[in-house]
Amino acid sequence: MSRLVQVFEQLAERGKKALVPYVVAGDPGPQHTVALMHALVDSGADIIELGVPFSDPMAEGPTIQLAHERALEHHVSLAQVLAMVAEFRQCDSNTPVVLMGYTNPVERMGYSEFAERARAAGVDGLLTVDMPPEEAEETSRLLKDAGMDNIFLLAPTSSDQRIAKVAALASGYLYCVSLKGVTGAGNLDIDSVRAQMQRIRAKSELPVTVGFGIKDGASAAAIAPLCEGVVVGSALVDRLAKWDSAKDTEQQIAEAVSLIADIRKAIDAVADV
């Protein structure tokens, strides 16, 4: 049983929802990423989505685009991201880590080589933003053979036919994009998310996380009853953008991840009702 399956099953047994923070590997500096990952877990994260830096992150809003730029200033590569996961695994063998990014870095490494190296590092899944399901069958097979999950985004504009196609290939969980546009944009429309979730439920029994637009405890608590997990990206990355190398590292990490602790309390309170 994969770590992702275990986490969602254990949370369901306890009546809890997954908290899934997203950070870009190498932001605010590669020397801080592993410590940040551990701090996120200590603050209540169940799964970590680790962004792979890329020069053209087209699905991202300004906040996360700038995080990619900061990581690339440090020349953080996919190979280094895998090394970060391997270092994280030295102290944490339980928390699932999903790499989220774009096709180009994986394609450059080679899909077979990526699958093998990611497995060895302790990666649990891959979410490739710009890979359509029509082109993902071979990747899904390679990941499955390596014991990893292939995770897909579903947008508000996804047709029922596309949802069905994605559901047939996906494993681990599905990522439901809560609104039209890029990360960090707009306000949540709960009724729209509810309708979207009903369409997804009709095609798949996989756990579903919801992201884009979840900024604080209130927005997370509003979404949590509709899904199996909430994803927090831009709001967390925005805190890391204020990093000051002259200040204490541990204190700055603690200040950034306090958002995750607040959201953990908020969604647990909803789940306990």
Secondary structure by P-SEA (a helix, b strand, c coil): ccaaaaaaaaaaaacbbbbbbbbcccccccccaaaaaaaaaaaccccccccccccccccccaaaaaaaaaaaaacccaaaaaaaaaaaacccccbbbbbbbcaaaaaaacaaaaaaaaaaacccbbbbccccccccaaaaaaaaaacbbbbbbbcccccaaaaaaaaaccccbbbbcccccccccccccaaaaaaaaaaaaaccccbbbbbcccccaaaaaaaccccccccccaaaaaaaaaccccccaaaaaaaaaaaaaaaaaaaaaaaac
